[in-house]
Amino acid sequence: MASRKVAATDEHLPEDIIVQILYRLPVKPLIRFRCVSKRWTSIISDPQFAKSQFKYASERKTLSHRLLLSTSSQLESLDLQTLSFEDDASVRKLTFPFKEAGRAVKILGSCNGMVFAATGLHSLDNCFIWNPTTGLLLKLPNPSYRVGWCPGFPHCGFGYVSATDDYKVVVLDHFRNSTTPVDMYSSKANSWKRIESEPHFSPEDYFPQPKGMFLNEALHWLDRGPGDKPTVIAFDLAKEKFREMPLPLLKQDDEAGVLYSELGVLSGGCLCVACYDDVLFGGFIHVWVMMDYDVRESWTELVKVVDDQLRTPFVYWETSILMLSEQTEEEENPEWNQELVRFDHKEDKLDKVAVCSGRYSLEVGYVDMIKYDESLLWLHDYQGAQNPTQAQKKKKKKNKNKNKNKNKK
């Protein structure tokens, strides 16, 4: 009944007024409102509307920020703005049509509400671009060449070049001495190409974070650096070139216990990094923020966290940091527990020590997570993707018709 009233009102409103009203709505209601009328379906499904709505929400800081969490059996989306992850309304169960039983979907990058994900172990044979909000999914074509094998997954990332309206996936094979092969997928070309570059990553790189952080139209990774002097390696997506960026100058730089761990992007657009001050015996985890992009002197300590059970991956949020915690409840009969722990921080705290504000239980084992914004955006001018649910229904219907024809014969 309500939709009929809306549709009746819709007939008397100019389209530009309707568009201005719809810009102001969150993404989830917009998806539902596509059912109101053909006119609304046309407006909300227009790629230009998706771009304008995302820009409007970004400028007014009304984007819905969520955490995508993947384990061998869980695939969930958590509301980052909620007061507690224990609130059932803050958690959404997701499905990924190509997920393999007992294996987590690898989450390798996010940009403008879309996620670069993989289901394969060590290759590009099963890579996808996915919008978790709308369900749209695109399987990337396999490159005509093989990417070098590496433990886990190669360094990779996902980003956007605004000047050409092109989404790019970058995969680095840094296990050669003479060059760094860069394999890059372009959404506009819907194909891969290979770029040979001078080597920028250290051999036998021990940093565990394969996903590049997208900021200022560049992807960023941590690297051990020459002489064990860690640095940030950035890849400019428009120029398709590498450059190095500085990490903060620490008093403990020459001490064996210092370890840089996880690069990230703080809400608002600042690069940040975590640093353990004592790897062997616990202690503080320091989080530093680069206030001015690519200016070493602008690195500022944001917060300290103390918990000897914490480990990566980290996710940095506006007023909190999310980390994994592993611990045993009893020494005699140890039973491992794994939790997502949230630490809140405030700028006016003199000691800058973050306070634990919530925990979310996870199954023990591999965990991957990334922050993303809800959006209606999809890849440039690509018509081949569809909602996985619709794809499965079409496949079922096709198989059903086949079986009918067989029975007739």
N, C-alpha and C positions, 0 to 999 in steps of 0.2 A: 504493500500500500504506500509506504514511504517513497519508494523508487518511482511510483506513478506520479506522486505529487511533485517530486524533483523534476521528472521528465516534462510535466506540464508547465512548470515554472521555466524550465530550460527553453521552451519554445518562444518565450517573450523576452529573453535576454540576448543582447548582442554577443557575438562570439568572443570579442576582445575582453568583455567583462567576465565571461565564464572562465577564460584562460587566466585572467588576473586572480580570480578566486581560487582556481585549482593550484596555481603556483604556490599558494600559501599552505597547502595541505601536506601532511607527511606522506611518504611513499606507500605504506600499507593501505590506507584508505583509498588512495588513487587507484591502486590495482583493483580494489573492489568496485570502485565507481565506474570502471569501464563497462559494467553491466547495466548502467542506468539507461543509456540510450546509444543509438548508433553514432550520434553526434559526439557524445562524450568519449566513446571508444576511439573515434577518429582523432580527437584532440589529444587524449592521453597516450595513444600509441604512436604519435608523431615523434620521430627522433629529435626534431628541433625543440619540441615541448620538453622532452627529457633533459636536454642540455640546459635549457632556460630554467627549468625547475631546480636542477642541481646547482646551477650558478646562484640562483635566488637564495636557496637554503644555505649555501656556503657563505655568501656575503653576510647573511643575517644570523649565522651560526645556529641554525635550527636543524642541521642534519642529525639524523638518528645514527649514533655510533654504536657498533656492536663488535663482539669478539667471536670469531669463528674458531671452534675448538674441535680437534680431530684426534681420536684414538682408534685402536683396532676395532672397537665395536660402537663407539659414540661418534656422532657428527652433530654438533649443536651450535646454536647461535645464542649468545648471551648479551643482554642489554647492559652496556657499560655505564649507562646513566642511572641504573637502578641502585637503591640503597643496599640491597642484599640479593646475592645470587640464589639464596634459598627461596626467594619468591618465585613460584611456578610461572607466573606471568612474564618473568624476565628471560625465561629459557624457551627456545624453540628447537624441536627435533627436526633435523633436516635429512633428506635422502639424496644420495648421489648415485645415478643409475649404473655407473661402471665400477662402483666400489667392490673390491674383492673381499670375500669373507675372511675375517681374522687379520686384515691389514688396514692400516689407517690411510686415508687420503692425504697425500703430501700437499701441504699448502705452501706455495713457493713465492707468493707475492700478491699484493692487492693494489688496486688503483681505481678511483672513481666508482666504488661500489662493486667492481668486478674482481675476480680472484683467478690467479694462475695456479692450477692444481695438476697433480700427476698421480697415477695409480701404479705405474711401473716402478721397478726397483732401481735401475741404474741407467735408463735410456730415455729418449724422447718419443718412444713409440706410443705412449699413452698419456699425452698431455692435453689439457683442456683450458679454455677460458669459461668461467662460470659466474653468473650473477646469482648469488644465494637468495636474493630478495624476490626476483621475478622468476627464477628457475631456468632462465635461458642458458643454454650450454652449447659450446662449439668445440669439437675435437679438432686439434691442430693437425695439419698434414704432417706426415713424417718427412724429415729432411732426406735429401737424396744421398747423404753421406752419413757416416756414423760418428757420433760424439764419443770421445775417449772415455773408457770405463774409469770409474772412480768409486771409492767406498761411499755408501750413502747416496748422495746425489751431487752433481756438479754445482758450482756457484751459479746462481741464476737470479732473474728478477723480471719485473713486469712494470711498465710505465707508459707514459703518454706524452706525445709531442703536439702541443697545441697549434703550432704554425701550420702543420700538415694534417691535423686531425687524425693522427695515426697512433694506434696502440702497438707497443713493441714488447716482445719477449726476448730476453737475452740469456744465453747459456754460455758459460766460460769453461773451456778445457785448459786448465793451467798446469797440466802435468808434463809440459814439454819445456826444454831449455831454450830453444832458439826463438820460438814465437808463442803468443797466446792466441789460439784460435777463438774467435767470437762468433757464435752461431746466433743469428738474429731473425726472429719472425716479425713480419709486418702485417697488420690487419688489413691495410689498404691493398697490398699486393697479394695477401693470403698465401704467402710463401716464405721460405727461409732463404737466407744468404749467409755466406761465410766471409768474415773479415779477419785477415791475419794482422796481428799487432805485436809490438815489442812486448817481451814478458814483463808483467807487472806484479804477479803474485809469487810469493816465495815457494820454492819446492817443498813438498811434504808439509803443506800448510796445516797447522793443527787447529785453527779456529773452527768451531763446530757449527757456525751459522751459515748455511748455504744461501739463504734468501737475501737479495739486495734490497736495501731500504730506498724507496722512491721519494725524492725531494728535489725541488727546483729543476725538474725535467732531467734528472740524472739518477743513476742507481749507485748505491754506496755499500761497500763491504769492508770488514776489518781484515788486515793482513799482518802477518808477523813482522814483515819488513826486513831489510838487510841488517845483519848484526843484531837480530832480535830486537829491533827498535820498531814497535808496532806503528802502523799508519792506517789511514783510510784510503781505499782505492775507489775513485768515482769514475763512472762511465757516462759521458754526456750523450743522451739518446739522439739529439738533433745533429751534433757534430760527429757522432759515432767515434769518439776518441776518449782515451783514459787520461786521468790526471790524479795526482796524489794530494791529499788534504791532511792537515796536522791534527794530532790528538792533543789533549791537554798536557802541559808540563807538570809533572808530579815530582815531589821531593823524593819519593820512593822509587823513581825510575830505574835506579841502579841496583835496587834490592831484588833478590831472587823471588820473593813472595808475591810481587805485584803481577796481576794478570788482567788484561782487558778481556771482557767476556762478550757483551752483546750490544750491537749497534741498534739504534731505533730512531723513530721520529716522534717527538712530543707533539701533542695537539697544539696547533698554532703555527707549526712549520719550523721547528728547530731540531737539528741533529743532536742526538744524545748517545751516551755510551756508559756502560757499567764497568766498574773496576774493583776487583777483589784486592784488599790490602794484605791478606795473609791466606794463601791458598791452602796450606797444610793444616793450620790450626784454627780455622774459622776467623771471625772478626767482622769488621764492617764491609758492606758492599757500598761503594760510593757511586752515585749517579751524577754525571757531568752533562751540562747542556751548552751547545755552541750558540750563543745569543745572536751573533752576526755570522752569517754563512761564510765559510772558508776564511775566517779570521781567528788565528790560534789564540790571540790574547783575549778573545771573547768567551773562551770556555769558562764556565762558572759551575761550582759544585751546587747541585740542586738539593740533594737529600742523601742521607745515609740509612742503610737498612742493616739490622743485625739479626741473624738467624743462621745457625750452622747447618741447617738442613736444606737451605735454598739452593736451587740450581736453575740453569737456563731451560727453556726460553723465557725471556722477559717480554712484557708488553707495556709500553709507556702510555699513560693517559694523562689528561689535563691536571688532575689533582691526586692521582694514585698510580701505583705501579703494580702490575700483576706478575707473579712468579710461581714456579712450581716448588713444592716442598715434598721431600721424601723422608719418612721416619718409621721407626719400629715402636710398637707399644710396649712390648716386654722383652727384656734381655734374654731370659731363659728360652722362651718360645717366640722368637721374633716373627712378627707379622707386618709386612710392609704396607704402609698407607701412602697414598699419593693425593695431594690436594693442590688446588689453585688458590694461592694466597693473595689477598689484596692489602696493600699498604697505602695509607693516605698520608699526604704531606701538605704542609702549608708554608708559604713563603715567610710568614712572620715568626716562625719558630727559630729561636737563636741556635739551638743545638742541631737543627736540621735532621733529626732522627724521625724516620717514618713510623707510623703506628699501624699495627695490624687491625684491619676493620672488617674482615670477613674471610671465610674459607668455603671452598666448593670441592666436594669429594670427586675423585676420578679413579678409574681403574688403573692398576699398576701396569706400567709399560710405556711404550712410545706415546708421546703427546706432541702435537703440533698445534700452534695457534697463531692467529694474526688478527689485527684490528681492521675493520672495514666500515664504510659508510653505506647506509641504504640508499639505493638510487634506481632509477628506471633506465639508466644508460646502457647502451649496447654498442657493439663494435661498428665502426664506420661502414655504412652502406652494405652490410653483409646480410643476405637474405636466407642463408642456409640453416641458421640455427632455429631451434624450436624448443618449446617447453618439454622437458623430458617426459612428463606425465602424458602429454598429448602424443608424443612419439611412441610411447609404450602402448597407448590405446589404439593408434593406427596399426601398429604391428600385430596386436591381438586380433583386430578386425580383419586384417589381411589373412592371417593364419586361419581364422574361423571360416572365411570365405573359401579358402583352399580346401579345407576339410569337407565343407558342404559339397563342393564340386567333385571331390573324390568319391563321396558317398553316392552321389547321383550316378556316377559311372558304374 
